[in-house]
Amino acid sequence: MICVVEVDPRRSRNMAAIRSRDTAAELALRRELHRRGRRFYVNRRVLGDRRSVDLVFPRLHVVVFVDGCFWHACPQHSKPPRINTDYWSPKLARNVERDRRTDAELRAAGWAVVRVWEHESLDAAASRVEAALDAAIDRSPTCSGQLAQQ
């Protein structure tokens, strides 16, 4: 049985315009990290399923997610939806649960995970990513040896 639900065309257009990649916060972070000399892959699948990571530093095993405050239920800015709460509340809770599960699976596979909120200052976010990259270099015998030889 197919259930047909009538949807407001304005709402449909609005939801269709929401980006899952290349958001303003993600683009700004990418530009800043690139300006700082960091090179990375964008929107790569690391775990082998359909979940993709915003920025991947494969040699150092560091991944970065740029999370939107609404979609990932930011504890600082997220407000419960006022409309269609029966749909949105469980949906957002599932997003948060999936984020935690993804973090755990990536860490179990040896990846360092950095999550940046879209509201974070660009400098603070880029510095947190660089700190994770520097820590990965310190942990990696291959990278440490290469850096020592240069």
C-alpha positions in Angstrom: 0.0 0.0 0.0 1.3 3.4 -1.0 0.7 6.3 1.3 0.5 9.7 -0.6 1.1 12.7 1.6 0.5 16.2 0.2 3.5 18.4 0.8 3.7 22.2 0.7 5.7 23.0 -2.5 7.6 25.8 -0.6 8.7 23.4 2.1 9.7 20.9 -0.5 11.8 23.5 -2.3 13.4 24.5 1.0 14.3 21.0 2.0 15.7 20.2 -1.5 18.0 23.2 -1.2 19.7 21.9 2.0 23.2 20.8 1.2 24.7 17.6 2.5 28.2 18.7 1.4 30.0 21.9 0.5 28.2 23.9 3.2 29.5 27.4 3.9 31.2 26.2 7.2 32.8 23.2 5.4 34.1 25.4 2.5 35.5 28.0 4.9 37.3 25.3 6.9 38.7 23.7 3.8 40.0 27.0 2.5 41.6 27.8 5.9 43.3 24.4 6.2 44.5 24.6 2.6 45.9 28.1 3.3 47.8 26.6 6.3 49.4 24.0 3.9 47.2 21.0 4.8 46.1 18.7 2.0 43.1 16.3 2.3 40.4 14.4 0.5 36.8 15.7 0.5 33.7 13.6 1.1 35.3 10.2 1.1 33.9 6.9 2.4 36.2 5.5 4.9 34.2 2.7 6.6 33.1 1.1 3.3 29.4 1.9 3.7 27.4 4.9 2.6 28.5 7.2 5.3 31.1 9.8 4.1 33.5 11.9 5.9 33.8 15.7 5.2 37.6 15.8 5.2 40.0 12.9 5.2 43.8 12.9 5.9 44.5 9.2 5.0 48.2 9.0 5.7 47.7 10.3 9.2 44.4 8.5 9.8 42.5 11.6 10.8 38.9 12.4 9.7 37.0 15.6 10.2 33.2 16.2 10.3 31.7 19.6 10.0 28.3 19.3 11.8 25.4 21.6 11.3 23.8 22.8 14.6 20.2 21.7 13.6 20.9 18.4 11.9 23.3 17.1 14.5 21.5 18.6 17.6 24.2 21.0 18.8 23.9 21.2 22.6 24.5 25.0 22.4 22.1 26.0 19.6 19.7 23.2 18.9 16.1 23.9 19.7 13.4 21.2 19.5 11.3 21.6 16.3 7.9 23.2 16.8 6.3 21.6 13.8 5.9 17.9 13.0 7.7 16.9 16.3 6.6 13.3 15.9 8.9 13.1 12.9 11.7 15.5 13.7 12.5 14.6 17.3 13.3 10.9 16.5 15.0 11.8 13.3 17.4 14.2 15.0 18.0 11.7 17.8 18.9 9.0 15.2 21.3 11.5 13.6 23.1 12.0 16.9 23.1 8.2 17.6 24.6 7.6 14.1 27.3 10.2 14.7 28.3 8.5 18.0 28.3 5.0 16.3 30.3 6.4 13.4 32.9 7.9 15.8 33.2 4.6 17.7 33.6 2.6 14.5 36.2 5.0 13.1 38.2 5.0 16.3 38.1 1.2 16.5 39.5 1.2 12.9 42.4 3.4 14.0 41.2 6.8 12.9 41.3 10.0 14.9 38.0 11.8 14.7 37.5 15.6 14.9 34.0 17.0 15.0 33.6 20.7 14.3 30.3 22.6 14.8 29.3 25.1 12.1 29.1 27.8 14.8 32.8 27.4 15.9 35.1 30.2 14.9 37.2 29.3 11.9 40.5 29.8 13.6 39.5 27.6 16.5 38.2 24.8 14.3 41.3 24.8 12.0 43.5 24.8 15.1 41.7 21.8 16.6 42.1 20.0 13.3 45.8 20.9 13.1 46.3 19.7 16.7 44.8 16.3 15.8 47.1 16.2 12.7 50.2 17.1 14.8 49.2 14.4 17.4 48.9 11.9 14.6 52.3 12.8 13.3 53.8 12.3 16.8 52.1 8.9 17.1 53.1 7.7 13.6 56.6 6.1 13.4 56.5 6.4 9.6 55.7 10.1 9.6 58.0 11.0 12.5 60.9 9.2 10.8 60.2 11.0 7.5 60.0 14.4 9.2 63.2 13.7 11.1 65.0 13.0 7.8 63.9 16.2 6.2 
